[in-house]
Amino acid sequence: MKPLCEKVIPDENSSWRYFRYEWDHMDLNWHYHPEYEICLTLNSYGMRYVGDHIARYGDYDLVIIGPDMPHGWQSEANLDVLTDEVSKNDCLKGGTLTAVGLKEPVLMGSASKNRVKEVVYVAQIPAAWLHQIVNEQRELASLHSLLTHAKRGVLFSEETARKAHSVFIEMETANPFRRYILLLELLALLQQDSQQELLSSTLFTHGSKLDFTVKKLDKVIEHIYDNYTQALSAQDLAKLAHMSTNHFHRFFKKRTEKTLTEFINQLRIAKACKLLLSNQSPISTISDQCGFNNLSNFNRRFIQFKGITPSRFRQCFSSKQRAI
């Protein structure tokens, strides 16, 4: 299902938005928006969706999500079955579906009546405003790496989440000036966490291209992005970068931390994930649309990157889940 575009209105007398929600069970539809979002979830257990990453979440779940990255949460109370064909266990093993630090799940049925409220703290920060203050104030330069990682979504440690909880609590009663200072404190906490975990694929965003700072690769990345469904040769790409083929391979791997083949396949798989979630085209058709020469190769590469087959990936996002 296509993610919904959310319109975010900043708080009065503030450049960004802060809010706190309480639910019997959290059910946030799959959506995206052009703002950065910092989200702390308490007293809740279930499934978290960030781009093409699917994982279980637990108490003190803290993430930052970059602009236009589709995301959503669904508490355990809503997870009856994923589909008739796919069991919950199928959607919790391998690849990006590995469980992440889940504590004991909440009780279902009548026992769930005794559960405490699920709480969510959220800070939504306009990207242009945040980029401006980070670029203009040297003291904030260390936040550049955090914002770059946020394009894929970042999960933080429980220790950082507990510290962030204290900051969010103070935000509730703070005036706009103090709340601004607390936002900087919150960003500093996130940046200092040495246990950050990147979530979604590099290229899974809603309609945006990668912004590479290495100018030599600009032409190459643009060419790959525009032609990844066609055959691409390292020799032709090396010419675009004005390098020998061997030098290009080394340079590309150093700058992207991936081989050329890995990079192209990841782009194709990210596109395949979008198509699998946004329409019901046959998987063989999606394979062709994403540049794979045959279905078996597509299935093999998809399993390599995602840990499950394309059909199981689609079923995990089936319409039977209310949150997606």
N, C-alpha and C positions, 0 to 999 in steps of 0.2 A: 504494500500500500504506500502511496506517495506521502511523504511527511507534510504536515501542515505548516504554513508560514505564520509565525506568531509576531504580532505587532507589540513592541515593548515601549511603554510611555514612561519616561523618567519621573521620579518623585518630584513633587513641588519643591522648589528652591534647591534642587540637586541635579547633578549631571548624570546620575545613574540611579538604578532602582534597587531597593532592598525590600524583601518581604519574608514573612514567616507563615507557613501553613501547618494546620493540624488536620489529620484525617483518621477515620477508622481504618481505612486501607488506602494506600497511595495508588493512584491510577493516572499517570501523566502520559497523554497521547504522544505518539512519535511526532516531533515537530522540530523546527529550526528557526533561527532568527539571526540577524546580523550582529548581535552583541556577544561579547564574552559572557559566560555564565559560570559562576562558582556555586556549587550546590552541595550542601551537607544534609544527609539523610540520617535520622535517628529512629530507633525503635521499629525498624522496618526490615523485612527480608523479602527477596524476590528476584526479579530479573531486571538487569540494566542493559539498555541498548544505546550504543554510541557509534554512529556510522554503521560499519559492517562488523562491529564487535558486539558479541553477546556474552554476558557473564552473570552469574549470581552475585548479588550484593547483600551486605549485612549491616548491622548497627555501625554507626560512625563511618558511613560511606561518604567520602569527600572527593569531588572531581572538579576540574575546570574544563570547560568545553569552549572551543574557539568559534568564531563567527561562521554561520551557515552550515554547521555540523549537525545533522539530524540526531536526535536523542530522545529517550523516554525511559520511564521506570514503571514497573508493574509489581505490586506487592504480592506476597505469597497467597493472599486471600483470593486473588483472581486467577491463579495458575491451576486450574482444574486439570485440563489436558491441553497439549499443544495442537495435536491433530489426531485423527483416528489412526493414522499410519505411523506417527512418530511419538515415542514415549518421551517423558521428561528426561530420562537418563540419556537418550540419544542426543538431546540438545545441551547436555552438560559435559560432554567429553571431547577432548582433543582440540588442538588449534586454539582459536580465539574463544572457544566455549569452555575453557578450563575454569573450574570453580575458583573464586578468589576470596579466601579468608572468611567463608561463611560460618557463623556460629550456629548454635542450635536453632532450627527453624521454629516458627511460631506454630502453636497448635491450631488445628482446623476444627470446623464444626462448632459445637456448643462451647468448647473450651475457648474459642476465639473471642467470646463475649467479655472475657476477663482481661483482654489485652489492653495495654496502655495506648494512648493516641500515637500515631505515627507523625513525626515532626520533620519538616523540611525548611531549611534556611537557604535563601537564594540571594545572590548579588548578580545583577545583570548590568553590564558595563558597555556603553557604546564603544565600538572598536576605534573609530576615528578619534574620539576624545582621549581614550587610553593611549593610543599610539602617539598622539601629540604630546602628552605630558611625559611619556617615557623618552621620546626623542629629544625634547627640549630641556629636560632636567637630568644633568649628568649623574645625580645621586641615584636615579632610577635605571641606569643603563643595564644593571644586572638582571632586570626583568625581561630583557629581550629574549633570552633563551626560553623562559617560561611561556611567553606568548607564542613563540614558534612551536613549542611542543603542544600547546593548547589546540593547535589546528587539528590534531589527531585525538584530542581528549586525553586527559591525564588523571590517573587515580593516585591518591596520596595515602600515606601510612596512617594507621589509627592514632599514633602519637600526635601527628600533625592535625588530624581531624579533631581530637580532643582540645587542642590549643585553639583551633579555629572556632570551636563551639563557644569558648569563652568570649572571643571577639564578637561573634554574631549576637550573643546575649547582650553585650554592652551596646551594640548597634540599635537594639530595640528602643532604647530610651534616649539615645544620643541626638543632639541637634545636628543640622547638616554639616557644620564645620567639623565637629568631633567625629561624625560618621565618616567623613572624608579621610581623616587621619587613621581611623580604624580600618578603612579599606586598604590603605597603604600597608598597614601592619599585617593585614590578612594576605596580601600579595607577597610580602616579605616572607611570611611563614611558608607559603607554598613554594617559593623559589628556593628556600633553604632545605627543603626535604630531599634527602639523598636517596629515598626509596621510591621515587616517582616511577609510575608504570604507564607507558604509552598504550593507548587502547586501539583506536581504529587504524585502518590502512592509511598510508601517507596521502593517497590521492582520493580518498572518499570524502568529498565535500559536496554541498549542494550547489552545483553550477559554477564553482570557482576553480581557477587553475593555480598550480603551484607558483609561488613567488620566489624564484631562485635569485640569490644575491650575487652569484658568480656569473658575471656578464658573458664569459666565454661559453657558458652552457645555455644561455638564453635561446639562441637559435636552435640548438639541438633539442632542448626540452620542448620548445614550441613545435618543432617538426615532429617529434615523437607524439606529442599530444594530438596533433592534427592528423597523424597518419598511422596510429598504432593498430588499426584494423587491417593494415596492409603489411606486406613483407618489408622489413627494415634491415639494412645491412650496416655493420659497424664501419665498413669502409666509407660509405656515403655520409654517415654521421660524423666521422672523423674529418672529412673534407669540410663540412659545415663549421667545425670548430678550428679548422686550419691546423690540424695535428696529424701525425702519423697514426696508423691504426693502433699500434702497440701503446703509444703514448696516450692516445684517447682512452683506451681501456683502463689504464692506470689512473688517469685523471678523473674519469667518470666514477670509478669505484671509490676514490679518495673523497670526492665531493658529495656523493650521494650515499656512500656506505653500502652500495649494492652494485652487482655486476650489471652490465647493460641488459642482459637477458632477464635477470631478476626484476629490474626496473620496469621493463616493457610488460612482462607477465603480470606484475603487480598492478600496473595500470589497467590491463585487460581484465583482470579478476575484479578490481574495484568497479569497473564499468559493468561487468557481469552482475555483480551484487546489486547495483542500482536497477538494472533491467529485471532481475529476478523479483525484486521487491515492488516494482512499479507497474508491471504488466504480467499477463499470463501467457506470453509467447512460449512455444515449445523450447525446451532447453537446447535442442539442436540448432534452432534458429538463433538463440542468444549466443551460442558458441561461435557461429559464423559471423554474427554482428561484431563480436569482440576480437576477431582476428585469429582464431584458432583454426588450424588446418583440418582437424577432425575432432569428433566428439570425445573419443577416448583420451586424447591429449588434453582437452578441456577439463574433463573430469579429473584426470590425474593432477593437473596444475591446481585446480580448485581445492582438491583435498590437501595438496602440499601447502597452500596458503591459509586455508580455513579449517582444515581438520575434519570436514564433512563434505558430502557430495552436494552438488548444486540443488538437487531436488530436496534434500533434507534441510538445507539452508532456507529454501523458500518455504518449506512447511513450518519451520520454526517461527516464521513471520506470518503465518496463515491468518485469514480473516476471523478465525475463531478466537483470536486473542483480542479482547476489547481495547487494549491499549495501543494497538498498532493498526 
